[in-house]
């Protein structure tokens, strides 16, 4: 067996969930959005609403003295139960009104529009108000308007719609069905939206009559401090604390947050998440950009966290966020790039596309983002971004499902479902190189973690076939070379071939954290520990909230015999995911090498035990002179795993001083092509065997790269 790195062989397992933290609760009933020219109308409406007992927020009245204007607006939208829009010719042409409505829509706040004239809506307002209702100013006079609005708001606040219910339609219709209608603009009909623009629709966000900042301006940053080895060993690690320091992110650094699913169906999350991930991957192909990895960026999904805080946690200078609405074969995407230092928008755009154009759209967005960041695009940037993709919308949909399955379907069944979806993508588009690369990693993961008997080889063979096909289709695709490297090393013990593939992947995708972490693990395993450690640190820095990234780094540092640093990385991983008992076992093994046997035992005893924990306890109990307990752990491993864990049995017997049995199991592991054999040159647990002739013969047969020890 071989402990995988940053999930290179199981790419579909999601990161652990965390509790959401809201930046504000619902502290008022109504947020009033209006153009400056309509201030008199807006203030009159607020007076009527507040007389009826409804608590309103309106600018500039409710902006605290000295506070950032836009900061107050964003908090107010976040904290509102309903947004009331004074919809007029002035509002239609007002950039800040458009931005407020976009924000309310993204936060799924219901919108009730009070429409004063028949000015055609902009495409952006058409989109964000496409499921809203309104009250017409021309029906009944101002008093009647206020009365109907108050009744609608009271009904809505008393009986809010459930998740996914579009805006305030139900409440408003119940309040005054005769006076409320939908815009007659054809573009608002969802079935007709497919006919409107196929080009990019520019949103005028930069010339506003109100200064607009996205979320919070810069403030002091908390830099994480790793828990000490002694404090964390054998017990759950404390939360990361820190000291205040200036925020100085690297130039041209960016995080891509998961785009909001605006389809009203939670089952469509896979599409918005997958599209965000694909856009993130597109940006990693731009050499001048430093892109936070997917797991860290997606850590904030569904959480009300300030963009400035997200930027600080990920150490990036810009954040890309947006929303996705998928309607049959069409998609509408709104994207916005925010400067984390100032809070200002650097760029915003809304796109309407046929789903078959999704690959070209990724290129458009990535190009616009890099230009907004003033990065220098490679001459062949478009080709690099589109490399290995598909123009088949059904294949793209299946590919996203394969990479992002239902979060509740984790483990063997989830992995098989992911493989099936990737097979569907390949059936629909046999030239879809990225789907083949993902399938190669998934098949390798199944072979390593869930395969039994002959099916282990079957899945490794499928993985190799998929990786080779991916490379035939897209020889310049870095992730394809990375996947092939994993297959060669873990499935076929071809370390020279894997080294060449990892090196090629690194040259093609130097900013891809997955490529870096997979290569780091391999380089460390074959004895090039300094290079591996450097890659591992860079990979983790691009994915700072991914517990697997730090688990990979911990193993890489253990291979380099930097045990205190390895324990710190393990503690960071456990802080992000305390349930990772594999990591408590790996930490325990590092503690054993430092001679802290009792702390190692406590760390390894963390339930539930898997084979890593049993391995660690077999060694710790033996050192504590509890040989019967140690033998019981070994017996449990053999009963559960049989020969599949031959390499680990060799480690145990070597540490127990039984070199003959250890060598027998090493030879068995070699016969079975056990993936654990990749670490033979650096494994500290096998040090007692290094001078044995049988051990040296196995090393020679494996043909490690000549510059490895």
C-alpha positions as CSV (number, residue, x, y, z in Angstrom):
1,X,0.0,0.0,0.0
2,X,1.0,3.6,-0.5
3,X,-0.4,6.6,1.2
4,X,-1.4,9.1,-1.5
5,X,-0.5,12.8,-1.4
6,X,-2.9,15.7,-2.1
7,X,-5.5,13.2,-3.3
8,X,-3.7,12.6,-6.6
9,X,-5.4,9.3,-7.1
10,X,-8.8,10.2,-5.6
11,X,-9.5,13.7,-7.0
12,X,-13.2,13.6,-6.3
13,X,-13.3,13.4,-2.5
14,X,-14.5,16.8,-1.2
15,X,-12.8,18.8,1.5
16,X,-14.3,18.6,5.1
17,X,-17.2,20.8,5.9
18,X,-17.0,23.6,8.5
19,X,-19.5,25.7,10.3
20,X,-20.4,28.9,8.4
21,X,-19.7,32.2,10.0
22,X,-22.0,35.0,9.2
23,X,-20.7,38.6,8.9
24,X,-24.1,39.9,9.9
25,X,-27.4,38.6,10.9
26,X,-30.8,39.9,9.8
27,X,-30.8,43.2,11.7
28,X,-33.5,45.0,9.6
29,X,-36.5,44.2,7.5
30,X,-36.0,46.2,4.4
31,X,-33.0,47.6,2.3
32,X,-34.1,50.4,0.0
33,X,-32.2,50.7,-3.3
34,X,-32.7,53.8,-5.4
35,X,-30.9,56.3,-7.7
36,X,-29.9,59.6,-6.2
37,X,-32.4,61.5,-8.3
38,X,-35.2,59.5,-6.7
39,X,-34.2,60.2,-3.1
40,X,-37.5,62.1,-2.3
41,X,-39.6,59.1,-3.4
42,X,-37.4,56.6,-1.5
43,X,-37.5,58.6,1.7
44,X,-41.2,59.0,1.5
45,X,-41.6,55.2,1.1
46,X,-39.3,54.6,4.1
47,X,-41.4,56.9,6.3
48,X,-44.5,55.0,5.4
49,X,-42.8,51.6,6.0
50,X,-41.3,52.6,9.4
51,X,-44.7,54.0,10.5
52,X,-46.1,50.5,10.0
53,X,-43.4,49.0,12.2
54,X,-41.0,47.8,9.5
55,X,-37.3,48.6,10.1
56,X,-35.6,50.0,7.0
57,X,-32.0,50.7,6.0
58,X,-31.5,53.6,3.5
59,X,-28.4,55.5,2.5
60,X,-27.1,58.0,3.4
61,X,-29.2,58.2,6.5
62,X,-28.0,54.9,8.0
63,X,-24.3,55.1,7.1
64,X,-22.4,55.6,10.3
65,X,-20.3,58.8,10.4
66,X,-16.7,58.0,9.4
67,X,-17.7,54.5,8.0
68,X,-16.9,53.3,4.5
69,X,-20.0,54.1,2.4
70,X,-20.0,50.9,0.4
71,X,-19.0,48.8,3.5
72,X,-22.3,49.9,5.1
73,X,-24.3,49.1,1.9
74,X,-23.0,45.6,1.6
75,X,-23.6,44.8,5.3
76,X,-27.1,46.2,5.0
77,X,-27.9,44.0,2.0
78,X,-26.5,41.0,3.8
79,X,-28.6,41.8,6.8
80,X,-31.9,42.6,5.1
81,X,-34.9,40.3,4.8
82,X,-36.2,42.0,1.7
83,X,-34.8,44.5,-0.8
84,X,-37.2,47.2,-2.2
85,X,-36.1,48.8,-5.4
86,X,-37.3,52.2,-6.7
87,X,-37.3,51.2,-10.3
88,X,-37.2,54.2,-12.6
89,X,-35.3,55.5,-15.6
90,X,-32.7,56.9,-13.2
91,X,-32.3,53.5,-11.5
92,X,-31.9,51.7,-14.8
93,X,-29.0,54.0,-15.7
94,X,-27.4,54.0,-12.2
95,X,-24.4,51.7,-11.8
96,X,-24.7,51.5,-8.0
97,X,-28.3,50.4,-8.2
98,X,-27.3,47.6,-10.6
99,X,-24.6,46.6,-8.3
100,X,-26.9,46.6,-5.2
101,X,-29.4,44.4,-7.1
102,X,-26.7,42.0,-8.2
103,X,-25.5,41.7,-4.6
104,X,-29.0,41.1,-3.4
105,X,-29.6,38.5,-6.0
106,X,-26.3,36.7,-5.3
107,X,-27.3,36.6,-1.6
108,X,-30.7,35.3,-2.5
109,X,-32.5,38.3,-1.0
110,X,-36.1,38.7,-2.3
111,X,-36.5,41.8,-4.4
112,X,-39.7,43.9,-4.7
113,X,-39.6,46.6,-7.4
114,X,-41.7,49.8,-7.3
115,X,-41.8,50.7,-11.0
116,X,-42.4,54.3,-11.9
117,X,-42.0,54.2,-15.7
118,X,-41.6,51.9,-18.6
119,X,-37.9,52.5,-19.3
120,X,-36.4,49.2,-20.8
121,X,-34.2,47.4,-18.5
122,X,-30.5,46.8,-19.1
123,X,-29.5,43.2,-19.8
124,X,-28.0,43.0,-16.3
125,X,-31.2,44.2,-14.6
126,X,-33.2,41.9,-16.8
127,X,-31.2,39.0,-15.5
128,X,-31.2,39.9,-11.8
129,X,-34.9,40.9,-11.8
130,X,-36.0,38.0,-14.1
131,X,-37.9,36.3,-11.3
132,X,-38.9,39.4,-9.3
133,X,-42.3,41.0,-9.0
134,X,-43.1,44.7,-8.9
135,X,-45.8,47.2,-8.0
136,X,-46.7,49.8,-10.6
137,X,-46.6,53.4,-9.5
138,X,-49.4,54.2,-11.9
139,X,-52.0,52.2,-10.1
140,X,-53.8,53.8,-7.2
141,X,-51.5,56.6,-6.2
142,X,-48.7,56.9,-3.5
143,X,-50.9,55.9,-0.6
144,X,-52.1,52.8,-2.3
145,X,-48.6,51.9,-3.3
146,X,-47.4,52.1,0.3
147,X,-50.3,50.1,1.5
148,X,-49.8,47.3,-1.0
149,X,-46.1,47.3,-0.3
150,X,-46.5,47.2,3.4
151,X,-49.0,44.3,3.2
152,X,-46.7,42.4,0.9
153,X,-43.6,42.9,3.1
154,X,-45.5,41.9,6.3
155,X,-46.8,38.8,4.6
156,X,-43.4,37.9,3.3
157,X,-41.6,38.5,6.6
158,X,-44.1,36.5,8.5
159,X,-44.0,33.6,6.0
160,X,-40.7,33.7,4.2
161,X,-40.2,31.3,1.3
162,X,-38.0,28.3,1.7
163,X,-34.6,27.9,0.2
164,X,-34.5,28.3,-3.6
165,X,-37.9,30.1,-3.8
166,X,-37.3,32.9,-6.2
167,X,-37.4,36.3,-4.7
168,X,-40.8,37.5,-3.2
169,X,-43.1,36.3,-5.8
170,X,-45.4,34.3,-3.6
171,X,-45.7,36.9,-0.9
172,X,-46.3,39.8,-3.3
173,X,-48.9,38.0,-5.4
174,X,-50.9,37.1,-2.3
175,X,-50.8,40.8,-1.2
176,X,-52.1,42.4,-4.4
177,X,-52.6,40.2,-7.4
178,X,-54.4,42.9,-9.4
179,X,-51.7,45.5,-9.2
180,X,-48.6,43.3,-9.6
181,X,-47.2,42.0,-12.8
182,X,-44.1,40.9,-14.5
183,X,-42.2,43.1,-17.0
184,X,-43.4,42.8,-20.5
185,X,-39.8,42.8,-21.7
186,X,-39.4,39.6,-23.8
187,X,-35.8,39.0,-22.4
188,X,-37.2,38.1,-19.0
189,X,-38.9,35.0,-20.3
190,X,-36.5,32.2,-19.3
191,X,-37.3,30.2,-22.4
192,X,-36.7,33.3,-24.6
193,X,-33.5,34.3,-22.9
194,X,-31.7,31.8,-25.1
195,X,-32.4,34.0,-28.1
196,X,-30.8,37.2,-26.7
197,X,-27.2,38.2,-27.0
198,X,-24.5,35.6,-27.5
199,X,-21.8,38.3,-26.9
200,X,-20.4,39.7,-23.7
201,X,-22.7,42.2,-21.9
202,X,-20.6,45.0,-20.3
203,X,-21.8,46.3,-16.9
204,X,-21.0,49.9,-16.2
205,X,-19.6,49.6,-12.7
206,X,-16.8,52.1,-12.7
207,X,-18.6,55.4,-13.0
208,X,-21.0,55.5,-10.1
209,X,-22.9,58.2,-8.2
210,X,-22.2,56.3,-5.1
211,X,-18.7,54.9,-4.3
212,X,-18.9,51.1,-4.3
213,X,-16.5,48.9,-2.4
214,X,-16.9,45.1,-2.3
215,X,-17.3,43.9,1.2
216,X,-14.7,45.3,3.6
217,X,-11.6,47.5,3.1
218,X,-8.2,46.4,4.3
219,X,-7.6,45.9,8.0
220,X,-5.0,44.1,10.2
221,X,-4.3,40.5,9.2
222,X,-4.0,37.5,11.5
223,X,-1.1,35.2,10.3
224,X,-1.5,31.6,11.4
225,X,1.0,30.2,13.9
226,X,1.4,26.4,14.0
227,X,0.7,24.6,17.3
228,X,3.8,23.3,19.0
229,X,4.7,19.6,18.7
230,X,4.4,19.0,22.4
231,X,1.0,20.7,22.8
232,X,-0.5,18.9,19.8
233,X,0.9,15.4,20.2
234,X,-1.7,12.9,21.4
235,X,-4.5,15.4,21.6
236,X,-6.6,17.4,19.1
237,X,-4.7,20.5,18.0
238,X,-5.8,23.9,19.2
239,X,-7.2,26.4,16.8
240,X,-4.7,28.4,14.9
241,X,-4.0,31.7,16.6
242,X,-1.7,34.5,15.4
243,X,-0.2,37.9,15.6
244,X,-1.0,41.0,13.7
245,X,1.0,41.8,10.6
246,X,0.7,44.0,7.5
247,X,-1.2,42.4,4.6
248,X,1.2,42.3,1.6
249,X,0.1,39.6,-0.9
250,X,2.2,38.6,-3.8
251,X,1.8,40.6,-7.0
252,X,-0.6,39.1,-9.5
253,X,-2.1,36.7,-7.0
254,X,-5.7,35.6,-7.2
255,X,-8.3,33.3,-5.6
256,X,-11.4,32.0,-7.5
257,X,-14.3,31.6,-5.2
258,X,-17.1,29.0,-6.1
259,X,-19.6,30.8,-8.2
260,X,-23.1,31.0,-6.8
261,X,-25.7,28.6,-8.3
262,X,-28.6,30.9,-9.3
263,X,-30.6,28.1,-10.9
264,X,-32.8,27.6,-7.8
265,X,-31.9,23.9,-7.8
266,X,-29.2,22.7,-5.3
267,X,-28.5,19.7,-7.5
268,X,-27.0,22.1,-10.0
269,X,-24.2,23.0,-7.6
270,X,-21.9,20.6,-9.3
271,X,-22.2,22.7,-12.5
272,X,-21.4,26.1,-10.9
273,X,-18.7,24.6,-8.7
274,X,-17.2,22.7,-11.7
275,X,-17.2,25.8,-13.9
276,X,-15.5,27.7,-11.2
277,X,-12.9,25.0,-10.8
278,X,-12.3,24.9,-14.6
279,X,-11.9,28.7,-14.7
280,X,-9.4,28.4,-11.8
281,X,-7.5,25.7,-13.7
282,X,-7.5,28.0,-16.8
283,X,-5.9,30.8,-14.8
284,X,-3.1,28.4,-13.5
285,X,-1.9,28.2,-17.1
286,X,-0.9,31.9,-17.1
287,X,2.6,31.9,-15.8
288,X,2.5,35.4,-14.4
289,X,-0.4,34.5,-12.1
290,X,-0.3,33.0,-8.7
291,X,-3.6,31.2,-8.2
292,X,-4.9,29.8,-4.9
293,X,-5.8,26.2,-5.2
294,X,-9.4,24.8,-5.5
295,X,-9.7,23.3,-2.0
296,X,-8.7,26.5,-0.2
297,X,-10.9,28.7,-2.3
298,X,-13.9,26.4,-2.0
299,X,-13.4,26.3,1.8
300,X,-15.5,29.5,2.0
301,X,-18.4,28.1,0.0
302,X,-21.7,29.1,1.6
303,X,-20.0,31.2,4.3
304,X,-20.7,34.9,4.9
305,X,-17.0,35.9,5.1
306,X,-15.6,39.2,4.0
307,X,-13.6,39.1,0.8
308,X,-10.8,41.0,2.6
309,X,-10.7,38.2,5.2
310,X,-10.7,35.5,2.5
311,X,-7.9,37.3,0.6
312,X,-5.8,37.4,3.8
313,X,-6.3,33.8,4.6
314,X,-5.4,32.8,1.1
315,X,-2.7,35.5,0.8
316,X,-3.9,36.8,-2.5
317,X,-4.3,40.4,-3.8
318,X,-7.5,39.8,-5.8
319,X,-10.6,37.7,-5.6
320,X,-12.8,36.5,-8.5
321,X,-16.4,35.7,-7.6
322,X,-19.6,35.5,-9.6
323,X,-22.8,33.6,-10.3
324,X,-24.0,31.0,-12.8
325,X,-27.5,30.3,-14.1
326,X,-27.9,27.2,-16.2
327,X,-31.1,26.9,-18.2
328,X,-31.2,23.9,-20.5
329,X,-28.6,24.4,-23.1
330,X,-27.8,27.9,-22.2
331,X,-25.8,29.5,-19.4
332,X,-25.5,33.1,-18.0
333,X,-22.4,33.9,-16.0
334,X,-21.7,37.1,-14.1
335,X,-18.1,37.5,-12.9
336,X,-16.4,40.2,-11.0
337,X,-12.8,40.8,-10.0
338,X,-12.1,42.6,-6.7
339,X,-8.9,44.2,-5.5
340,X,-8.5,42.8,-2.0
341,X,-6.4,45.8,-0.9
342,X,-8.9,48.5,-1.8
343,X,-12.2,46.6,-2.1
344,X,-12.7,48.2,-5.6
345,X,-13.9,46.3,-8.6
346,X,-11.1,45.8,-11.1
347,X,-13.4,44.3,-13.7
348,X,-17.0,43.0,-14.1
349,X,-18.8,41.3,-16.9
350,X,-22.0,39.4,-17.6
351,X,-22.0,36.7,-20.3
352,X,-24.9,34.9,-22.1
353,X,-23.8,31.8,-23.9
354,X,-24.9,28.6,-25.5
355,X,-23.5,25.8,-23.4
356,X,-21.5,24.5,-26.4
357,X,-19.4,27.7,-26.2
358,X,-18.4,27.2,-22.6
359,X,-14.8,26.4,-23.4
360,X,-14.4,29.6,-25.3
361,X,-16.1,31.5,-22.5
362,X,-13.5,30.2,-20.0
363,X,-10.8,31.7,-22.2
364,X,-12.6,35.1,-22.4
365,X,-12.9,35.3,-18.7
366,X,-9.4,34.2,-17.9
367,X,-8.0,36.6,-20.5
368,X,-10.1,39.5,-19.1
369,X,-9.0,38.7,-15.5
370,X,-5.3,38.6,-16.4
371,X,-5.5,41.9,-18.3
372,X,-7.3,43.5,-15.3
373,X,-4.5,42.3,-13.1
374,X,-2.0,43.7,-15.6
375,X,-0.3,40.3,-16.0
376,X,1.5,39.5,-19.2
377,X,-0.4,36.8,-21.1
378,X,1.6,34.2,-22.9
379,X,1.3,34.5,-26.7
380,X,-0.5,31.2,-26.8
381,X,-2.5,31.7,-23.7
382,X,-5.8,31.0,-25.4
383,X,-4.6,27.7,-26.7
384,X,-3.2,26.7,-23.3
385,X,-6.5,27.5,-21.6
386,X,-8.6,25.5,-24.0
387,X,-6.2,22.6,-24.2
388,X,-7.8,19.3,-23.5
389,X,-11.3,20.6,-23.2
390,X,-14.5,19.9,-25.0
391,X,-17.2,21.8,-27.0
392,X,-19.8,19.1,-26.3
393,X,-22.1,20.5,-23.5
394,X,-23.3,17.1,-22.4
395,X,-19.8,15.8,-22.1
396,X,-18.7,18.9,-20.2
397,X,-21.7,18.4,-17.8
398,X,-20.8,14.7,-17.2
399,X,-17.1,15.7,-16.7
400,X,-18.2,18.2,-14.0
401,X,-20.3,15.5,-12.3
402,X,-17.4,13.1,-12.4
403,X,-15.1,15.6,-10.7
404,X,-17.7,17.0,-8.3
405,X,-20.1,14.2,-7.2
406,X,-22.8,14.5,-4.6
407,X,-21.0,15.5,-1.3
408,X,-23.0,12.9,0.6
409,X,-21.8,10.1,-1.6
410,X,-18.2,9.7,-0.5
411,X,-16.0,6.7,-0.5
412,X,-16.1,3.6,-2.7
413,X,-19.5,4.2,-4.1
414,X,-18.8,7.9,-4.7
415,X,-15.5,7.1,-6.5
416,X,-17.3,4.5,-8.7
417,X,-20.0,7.1,-9.5
418,X,-17.3,9.6,-10.5
419,X,-15.6,7.1,-12.7
420,X,-19.0,6.3,-14.4
421,X,-19.6,10.0,-15.0
422,X,-16.1,10.4,-16.5
423,X,-16.8,7.4,-18.7
424,X,-20.0,9.1,-19.9
425,X,-18.0,12.3,-20.7
426,X,-15.5,10.2,-22.8
427,X,-18.3,8.4,-24.6
428,X,-19.9,11.7,-25.5
429,X,-16.6,13.2,-26.6
430,X,-13.9,10.6,-27.2
431,X,-11.4,13.5,-27.7
432,X,-11.9,15.0,-24.2
433,X,-8.4,14.8,-22.9
434,X,-9.1,16.3,-19.4
435,X,-11.8,13.7,-18.8
436,X,-9.2,10.9,-19.6
437,X,-6.7,12.5,-17.2
438,X,-9.3,12.7,-14.4
439,X,-10.3,9.1,-15.1
440,X,-6.7,7.9,-14.8
441,X,-6.4,9.4,-11.3
442,X,-9.8,8.1,-10.2
443,X,-9.0,4.5,-11.5
444,X,-5.6,4.7,-9.7
445,X,-7.4,5.7,-6.5
446,X,-9.8,2.8,-6.7
447,X,-7.0,0.3,-7.3
448,X,-5.0,1.6,-4.3
449,X,-7.8,2.1,-1.8
450,X,-10.6,-0.3,-2.7
451,X,-9.3,-2.9,-5.1
452,X,-9.3,-6.5,-4.2
453,X,-7.4,-9.3,-5.8
454,X,-7.3,-9.3,-9.6
455,X,-9.4,-6.1,-9.9
456,X,-6.4,-4.1,-8.5
457,X,-4.5,-4.8,-11.7
458,X,-7.6,-4.3,-13.9
459,X,-8.1,-0.7,-12.5
460,X,-4.4,0.1,-12.8
461,X,-4.5,-1.0,-16.5
462,X,-7.6,1.2,-17.1
463,X,-5.8,4.1,-15.5
464,X,-2.8,3.6,-17.7
465,X,-4.9,3.4,-20.8
466,X,-6.8,6.6,-19.9
467,X,-3.6,8.5,-19.1
468,X,-2.0,7.5,-22.4
469,X,-5.1,8.5,-24.3
470,X,-5.1,11.9,-22.6
471,X,-1.5,12.5,-23.7
472,X,-2.2,11.4,-27.2
473,X,-5.0,13.9,-27.4
474,X,-3.2,16.8,-25.6
475,X,0.5,16.3,-25.3
476,X,0.9,19.8,-23.8
477,X,-1.6,19.2,-21.0
478,X,0.3,19.3,-17.7
479,X,-2.4,17.5,-15.6
480,X,-2.3,14.6,-18.1
481,X,1.5,14.2,-17.6
482,X,1.0,14.4,-13.8
483,X,-1.8,11.7,-13.9
484,X,0.4,9.5,-16.1
485,X,3.3,9.9,-13.6
486,X,1.1,8.8,-10.7
487,X,-0.1,5.7,-12.7
488,X,3.5,4.8,-13.7
489,X,4.9,5.1,-10.2
490,X,2.0,3.7,-8.1
491,X,0.6,1.1,-10.5
492,X,3.7,-0.1,-12.4
493,X,6.7,0.9,-10.3
494,X,8.2,2.6,-13.3
495,X,10.1,5.3,-11.4
496,X,12.2,6.6,-14.3
497,X,9.2,7.0,-16.5
498,X,7.3,8.7,-13.6
499,X,10.2,11.1,-13.0
500,X,10.2,12.2,-16.7
501,X,6.4,12.7,-16.6
502,X,6.5,14.7,-13.4
503,X,9.2,16.9,-14.8
504,X,7.2,17.5,-17.9
505,X,4.1,18.3,-15.9
506,X,6.0,20.8,-13.8
507,X,7.3,22.6,-16.8
508,X,3.8,22.8,-18.3
509,X,1.8,23.6,-15.2
510,X,4.2,25.2,-12.7
511,X,1.4,27.0,-10.7
512,X,-1.0,24.0,-10.4
513,X,-1.0,22.9,-6.7
514,X,-2.1,19.4,-7.6
515,X,0.8,18.9,-10.0
516,X,3.2,20.4,-7.4
517,X,2.0,18.2,-4.5
518,X,2.0,15.0,-6.5
519,X,5.5,15.7,-7.8
520,X,6.7,16.7,-4.3
521,X,5.6,13.3,-2.9
522,X,7.3,11.4,-5.7
523,X,10.6,13.4,-5.5
524,X,10.8,12.9,-1.8
525,X,10.0,9.2,-2.1
526,X,12.8,8.6,-4.5
527,X,15.3,10.4,-2.3
528,X,15.4,13.9,-3.8
529,X,14.0,15.2,-0.6
530,X,15.2,18.9,-0.8
531,X,13.4,19.3,-4.2
532,X,10.4,17.5,-2.9
533,X,10.2,19.7,0.2
534,X,10.5,22.9,-1.9
535,X,7.7,21.7,-4.2
536,X,5.6,20.6,-1.2
537,X,5.9,24.0,0.5
538,X,5.0,25.8,-2.7
539,X,2.0,23.5,-3.4
540,X,0.8,24.0,0.2
541,X,1.2,27.8,-0.1
542,X,-1.1,27.7,-3.1
543,X,-3.7,25.7,-1.2
544,X,-3.4,27.0,2.4
545,X,-6.8,25.7,3.6
546,X,-6.5,22.2,2.1
547,X,-5.7,19.7,4.8
548,X,-4.5,17.2,2.2
549,X,-1.9,19.7,1.1
550,X,-0.4,19.8,4.6
551,X,-0.7,16.0,4.9
552,X,1.3,15.6,1.8
553,X,3.8,18.2,3.1
554,X,4.1,16.3,6.4
555,X,5.0,13.1,4.6
556,X,7.5,14.8,2.3
557,X,9.2,16.4,5.3
558,X,9.2,13.0,7.1
559,X,10.9,11.5,4.1
560,X,13.5,14.3,4.4
561,X,13.8,13.4,8.1
562,X,12.8,16.8,9.1
563,X,10.5,15.5,11.9
564,X,9.7,18.7,13.9
565,X,8.6,20.4,10.7
566,X,6.7,17.3,9.6
567,X,4.8,17.4,12.9
568,X,4.0,21.1,12.5
569,X,2.6,20.4,9.0
570,X,0.6,17.5,10.4
571,X,-0.8,19.8,13.1
572,X,-1.8,22.3,10.5
573,X,-3.6,19.5,8.6
574,X,-5.4,18.3,11.7
575,X,-6.4,21.9,12.6
576,X,-8.2,22.0,9.2
577,X,-9.6,18.5,9.5
578,X,-9.4,17.0,13.1
579,X,-11.1,13.8,11.9
580,X,-8.2,12.7,9.7
581,X,-6.9,9.7,11.7
582,X,-4.5,9.0,9.0
583,X,-2.7,12.2,9.8
584,X,-2.7,11.4,13.6
585,X,-0.9,8.1,12.7
586,X,1.6,9.9,10.4
587,X,2.3,12.4,13.1
588,X,2.7,9.5,15.6
589,X,5.3,7.9,13.3
590,X,7.3,11.2,13.3
591,X,7.1,11.4,17.1
592,X,8.5,7.8,17.3
593,X,11.5,9.0,15.3
594,X,12.0,11.8,17.8
595,X,11.9,9.3,20.6
596,X,8.7,10.6,22.2
597,X,7.1,7.2,22.4
598,X,4.2,7.9,24.7
599,X,3.1,11.0,22.7
600,X,3.3,8.8,19.6
601,X,1.1,6.2,21.2
602,X,-1.5,8.8,22.2
603,X,-1.5,10.3,18.7
604,X,-1.8,6.9,17.0
605,X,-4.6,5.7,19.3
606,X,-7.0,8.3,18.0
607,X,-10.1,6.4,16.9
608,X,-11.3,5.1,14.5
609,X,-8.1,3.1,13.7
610,X,-7.3,2.2,10.1
611,X,-4.2,0.5,8.9
612,X,-1.9,3.5,9.4
613,X,-3.0,3.7,13.1
614,X,-2.5,0.0,13.5
615,X,1.0,0.2,12.0
616,X,1.9,3.0,14.3
617,X,0.6,1.3,17.4
618,X,2.4,-2.0,16.5
619,X,5.6,0.0,16.6
620,X,4.8,2.2,19.6
621,X,3.5,-0.7,21.8
622,X,6.6,-2.7,21.0
623,X,8.9,0.1,22.1
624,X,6.8,0.4,25.3
625,X,7.4,-3.3,25.9
626,X,3.8,-4.2,25.3
627,X,4.6,-6.9,22.7
628,X,1.2,-8.8,23.0
629,X,-0.6,-5.5,22.2
630,X,1.8,-4.9,19.3
631,X,1.2,-8.3,17.9
632,X,-2.5,-7.8,18.2
633,X,-2.3,-4.8,15.9
634,X,-0.3,-6.7,13.3
635,X,-2.8,-9.5,13.4
636,X,-5.7,-7.1,12.9
637,X,-3.9,-5.7,9.8
638,X,-3.3,-9.1,8.3
639,X,-6.9,-10.2,9.0
640,X,-8.3,-7.1,7.2
641,X,-5.8,-6.6,4.4
642,X,-4.0,-9.8,3.7
643,X,-1.1,-9.5,1.3
644,X,-2.3,-6.0,0.2
645,X,-0.3,-4.5,3.0
646,X,2.9,-6.6,2.5
647,X,5.1,-3.4,2.5
648,X,3.7,-2.3,6.0
649,X,4.4,-5.8,7.5
650,X,8.0,-5.5,6.3
651,X,8.2,-2.1,8.1
652,X,6.9,-3.6,11.4
653,X,9.1,-6.7,11.4
654,X,12.2,-4.5,10.5
655,X,11.5,-2.3,13.6
656,X,10.9,-5.4,15.7
657,X,14.3,-6.7,14.8
658,X,13.1,-9.7,12.7
659,X,15.0,-9.0,9.5
660,X,14.2,-12.4,8.0
661,X,10.5,-11.9,8.1
662,X,10.9,-8.3,7.0
663,X,12.8,-9.3,3.9
664,X,10.2,-12.0,3.1
665,X,7.5,-9.4,3.1
666,X,9.6,-7.0,1.0
667,X,10.0,-9.7,-1.6
668,X,6.2,-10.3,-1.5
669,X,5.5,-6.6,-1.9
670,X,7.8,-6.5,-4.9
671,X,6.1,-9.6,-6.4
672,X,2.7,-7.8,-6.0
673,X,4.0,-4.5,-7.2
674,X,2.9,-2.9,-4.0
675,X,2.8,0.9,-4.4
676,X,4.5,1.3,-1.1
677,X,7.8,0.2,-2.8
678,X,8.2,3.7,-4.2
679,X,9.5,4.8,-0.7
680,X,12.1,2.0,-0.4
681,X,15.1,4.4,-0.7
682,X,14.0,6.8,2.1
683,X,11.8,4.8,4.4
684,X,13.3,5.3,7.9
685,X,11.4,2.2,9.2
686,X,13.4,0.0,6.8
687,X,16.8,1.3,7.9
688,X,17.7,-1.9,9.7
689,X,17.6,-3.7,6.4
690,X,19.7,-1.5,4.2
691,X,22.9,-3.5,4.5
692,X,21.1,-6.8,3.8
693,X,21.9,-8.4,0.4
694,X,18.3,-9.3,-0.3
695,X,17.2,-5.7,0.3
696,X,19.9,-4.4,-2.0
697,X,18.9,-6.8,-4.7
698,X,15.3,-5.5,-4.6
699,X,16.6,-2.0,-4.8
700,X,18.5,-2.9,-7.9
701,X,15.5,-4.6,-9.5
702,X,13.4,-1.5,-9.0
703,X,15.7,0.6,-11.1
704,X,15.3,3.9,-9.2
705,X,16.5,7.0,-11.1
706,X,20.3,7.1,-11.1
707,X,20.5,10.4,-9.2
708,X,18.4,9.0,-6.3
709,X,20.2,7.5,-3.3
